[in-house]
Amino acid sequence: MKVVEKIKQKRILSIEVLPPSRGQNVEEIYQVIDNLLDFDIDFINVTRHAAEVTYVETPEGIVKVPKVKRPGTVGLTAALMKRYGIDVVPHVICYGMNKYQIEELLIDLQLIGVENVFVIRGEYENRNIQPDQSSYKYAVELVQQIARMNKGESVLPGEEGFKTDFCIGVAAYPEKHYEAPNLEEDLRHFKEKFEAGAQYAITQMVFDFEVYKRFIEMTKEMGINIPIIPGIKPIVSLKSIYQIPRKFFVTIPNDFVQKMQEAKTPKEEFLIGTKYMASLVEKLLSYGVPGIHIFTMGRGQSSRALLEAVYGKERRRD
């Protein structure tokens, strides 16, 4: 089922997982999802990662090659759909593929029964890899391509297109994308994605209810009227308090930081973090959000603790 159709029926709950690292199997991901399955999960998002430059020693010498640390987005999508019977939403990114390769990827996704895709620009871990002229620089261009494919239009001149039927999701940044000079400009780019055909959005990690609320108010003022689902990352350690802002360019409220600093043991940190994040989710639910999206980062224990604290038996499967 399409995300927007499900939202019309209920307030959704979705989770996000990463494909296994190169050389690892899928069992750890299954364990994370299995640990959350007695809750009523509506969708599972699967991330996609661009290649980065790495150096490999060969008999002929050291060569520079592009390498994706976590390949397998399409394979994992198909595996999860088959194993769980839950709708899976793969990420589709600009970097690492040109528009012709993206068209082929989207055809594959349509053929295996995917109904929803999540579009992000993506990041090169190593800027030595440069996109070619048939690659996109911005997510809005990819949204436009998918919208055209939904009409049966191909990127190949003069060729009859393979008509897709994807519900298109995009990323939103309540504190702005780190490259944007200010939130107002970032919102203009968000509106461009909405006008290009985006049907729903999931935000970057939110740790402050007022930040999300202000963002929603600003989007409404700009005429952006798609469901915007808050992204939630359970934080259950003081170490994460300092790591996450550096990596994801988000702000963590001072009262939360202080409470975590006062914890005497890792167990106390876990309990304080779970309680804080549960309180945040409850505020968001009271505000009337269309759903909650949890970034598991491959860690099921903290995600489960948060779900139990918020929902108890409310969203348990029968």
C-alpha positions in Angstrom: 0.0 0.0 0.0 1.2 3.5 -0.7 2.3 5.6 2.3 -0.2 8.4 1.7 -3.0 5.9 1.4 -2.1 4.3 4.7 -1.8 7.7 6.4 -5.5 8.4 5.4 -6.5 5.3 7.3 -4.3 5.6 10.5 -1.4 7.2 12.1 1.5 5.1 10.8 4.6 3.7 12.5 7.7 3.0 10.4 11.3 2.0 11.0 14.5 2.4 9.0 17.3 -0.1 8.6 20.6 -0.2 6.9 21.7 -2.9 4.5 24.4 -5.2 5.9 28.0 -4.1 5.5 29.9 -5.6 2.7 30.8 -9.2 3.6 28.2 -9.5 6.3 24.9 -11.4 6.0 21.3 -10.2 6.6 20.7 -12.1 9.9 21.5 -9.2 12.2 19.0 -7.1 10.4 16.4 -9.8 10.7 17.1 -9.9 14.4 16.5 -6.2 14.8 13.2 -6.3 12.9 12.1 -9.5 14.6 12.6 -7.7 18.0 10.1 -5.0 16.9 7.6 -7.1 15.0 5.1 -7.5 17.7 4.4 -3.8 17.3 2.2 -2.8 14.3 5.0 -1.7 11.9 3.5 -0.2 8.7 6.6 0.4 6.6 10.3 -0.5 6.7 12.7 2.0 5.0 15.9 0.7 3.6 18.8 3.1 3.1 21.1 3.4 0.1 24.7 4.5 0.1 26.8 6.0 -2.6 30.3 4.7 -3.5 33.4 6.2 -2.0 36.9 6.0 -3.3 39.1 3.3 -1.8 42.5 1.9 -2.7 43.0 -1.8 -3.3 46.3 -3.6 -3.6 46.5 -5.9 -6.6 49.3 -7.9 -8.2 49.7 -5.0 -10.7 49.9 -2.4 -7.9 47.5 -0.2 -5.9 44.4 0.8 -7.8 41.7 3.3 -7.0 38.2 1.9 -7.1 34.7 3.0 -6.1 33.3 1.0 -3.3 29.9 0.9 -1.6 30.3 -0.1 2.1 26.6 -1.2 2.3 25.4 -2.5 -1.0 22.2 -4.6 -1.4 19.4 -2.1 -1.0 17.2 -3.8 -3.7 18.1 -7.3 -2.5 17.3 -6.4 1.1 14.0 -4.7 0.0 12.9 -7.9 -1.8 14.0 -10.1 1.1 12.1 -8.1 3.7 9.0 -8.0 1.6 9.1 -11.8 1.2 10.0 -12.5 4.8 7.6 -10.1 6.6 4.8 -9.2 4.1 5.3 -5.6 5.1 5.6 -2.7 2.7 9.3 -1.8 2.2 10.4 1.7 1.1 13.9 1.7 -0.5 15.9 4.9 -0.7 16.8 6.1 -4.2 19.7 8.6 -4.3 21.2 10.9 -6.9 24.9 10.3 -6.2 26.5 7.2 -7.5 24.1 6.6 -10.4 23.2 8.6 -13.5 19.7 9.1 -14.7 19.8 6.1 -17.1 20.9 3.8 -14.3 18.3 5.2 -12.0 15.6 4.5 -14.6 16.7 0.9 -14.7 16.7 0.7 -10.9 13.2 2.1 -10.7 12.0 -0.5 -13.3 13.5 -3.2 -11.1 11.7 -1.9 -8.0 8.4 -1.7 -9.8 8.8 -5.3 -11.1 9.3 -6.7 -7.6 6.2 -4.9 -6.3 7.6 -1.8 -4.6 5.0 0.9 -4.3 6.9 3.6 -2.4 10.3 5.2 -2.9 12.2 7.7 -0.7 14.3 10.2 -2.6 17.4 11.9 -1.2 20.3 13.5 -2.8 22.8 11.3 -1.0 26.4 12.1 0.0 29.7 11.0 -1.4 31.8 9.9 1.5 34.8 10.8 -0.6 34.5 13.8 -2.9 37.1 12.4 -5.3 34.1 10.6 -7.1 32.5 13.1 -9.3 29.1 12.7 -11.0 28.9 12.7 -14.8 26.8 15.0 -16.9 23.8 12.6 -16.8 23.8 12.6 -13.0 21.7 14.8 -10.8 23.0 17.4 -8.4 19.7 17.8 -6.4 16.9 15.6 -5.1 14.3 17.7 -6.9 15.6 16.5 -10.2 15.2 12.9 -9.2 11.7 13.6 -7.9 10.9 15.0 -11.4 12.2 11.9 -13.1 10.1 9.6 -11.0 7.1 11.8 -11.5 7.6 11.6 -15.3 8.1 7.8 -15.1 4.8 7.6 -13.3 3.3 9.1 -16.5 5.2 6.6 -18.7 8.0 9.0 -19.8 11.5 7.7 -20.3 14.8 9.6 -20.0 15.8 7.9 -23.3 14.8 10.2 -26.2 12.1 8.8 -28.5 11.6 5.6 -26.4 8.3 4.5 -25.0 8.7 4.6 -21.2 8.0 1.9 -18.6 5.1 3.4 -16.6 5.6 3.2 -12.9 3.3 3.9 -10.0 5.4 5.1 -7.1 4.4 7.1 -4.1 7.3 9.6 -3.7 8.7 10.5 -0.3 11.4 13.1 0.4 13.6 14.3 3.2 12.8 17.4 5.3 15.1 19.3 7.6 13.4 21.1 10.5 16.8 22.7 11.5 17.8 23.1 7.8 20.1 21.1 5.6 23.7 21.7 6.7 24.6 23.2 3.3 21.7 25.7 3.3 22.6 29.2 4.6 19.3 29.4 6.5 16.1 27.6 7.1 14.1 29.9 4.8 16.2 29.0 1.8 16.1 25.3 2.7 12.3 25.5 2.9 12.2 26.9 -0.6 14.1 23.9 -1.8 11.6 21.7 0.1 8.7 23.4 -1.6 10.4 22.7 -5.0 10.4 19.0 -4.2 6.7 19.2 -3.2 5.8 21.0 -6.4 7.8 18.4 -8.4 5.7 15.6 -7.2 6.7 14.6 -3.6 3.7 13.2 -1.7 5.1 12.9 1.8 8.2 13.7 3.8 10.2 12.3 6.7 12.3 14.7 8.7 15.8 14.5 9.8 16.2 13.4 13.4 14.1 15.6 15.8 14.9 16.0 19.4 12.9 19.1 20.3 9.1 19.3 19.9 9.1 23.1 19.4 11.6 22.7 16.5 9.2 20.3 14.7 6.2 22.5 15.5 7.8 25.6 14.1 8.8 23.8 11.0 5.3 22.6 10.3 3.9 26.0 10.8 6.4 27.4 8.3 5.6 24.8 5.7 1.9 25.5 6.0 2.6 29.2 5.5 4.4 28.3 2.3 1.6 26.2 1.0 3.3 22.8 1.4 0.5 20.5 2.3 1.9 17.0 2.3 2.2 14.7 5.4 5.5 15.4 7.2 6.5 12.5 9.5 9.0 13.3 12.3 12.1 11.2 12.3 13.1 9.8 15.7 16.4 8.4 16.8 16.5 6.8 20.2 19.5 8.2 22.2 20.4 6.0 25.2 24.0 6.9 25.8 26.0 10.0 26.6 28.4 9.1 23.9 25.6 9.4 21.3 24.7 12.8 22.7 28.0 14.1 21.3 28.4 11.9 18.2 25.0 12.5 16.6 25.2 16.3 16.2 28.6 16.0 14.6 27.4 13.5 12.0 23.8 14.7 11.4 24.0 18.4 12.1 21.1 18.4 14.6 20.7 20.1 17.9 20.0 18.3 21.2 18.2 20.3 23.9 20.3 21.3 26.9 18.0 19.8 29.5 18.4 16.4 27.9 22.2 16.8 27.7 22.3 17.7 31.4 20.2 14.8 32.5 22.4 12.4 30.6 25.5 14.0 32.0 24.2 13.4 35.5 23.7 9.6 34.9 26.1 7.4 37.0 25.9 4.3 34.9 25.2 3.1 31.3 21.9 1.7 32.6 20.9 5.1 34.0 21.8 6.7 30.6 19.6 4.1 28.8 16.6 4.8 31.1 17.0 8.6 31.0 17.4 8.5 27.2 14.4 6.3 26.7 12.2 8.4 29.0 13.2 11.6 27.3 12.6 10.3 23.8 9.3 8.7 24.8 8.1 12.1 26.2 9.0 13.7 22.9 7.1 11.1 20.9 4.1 11.6 23.1 4.1 15.3 22.5 4.3 14.7 18.8 1.4 12.3 18.9 -0.7 14.7 20.9 0.1 17.4 18.2 -1.4 15.2 15.6 1.6 14.0 13.5 0.8 11.7 10.6 3.1 9.0 12.0 6.4 8.3 13.7 9.5 7.1 11.9 12.2 5.5 13.9 15.9 5.4 12.8 17.0 2.0 14.2 20.6 2.3 13.0 20.6 -1.5 13.3 20.0 -1.4 17.0 16.7 -3.0 18.0 17.0 -2.8 21.8 16.8 1.0 22.2 14.0 1.1 19.5 12.0 -1.5 21.3 12.4 0.2 24.7 11.1 3.4 23.1 8.1 1.7 21.5 7.2 -0.1 24.8 7.5 3.2 26.7 5.2 5.0 24.2 2.7 2.5 23.0 2.7 -0.3 25.6 0.2 -2.8 24.3 -1.6 -0.2 22.1 0.1 -1.0 18.8 0.8 -4.7 19.5 -0.1 -7.1 16.8 -2.9 -9.6 17.7 
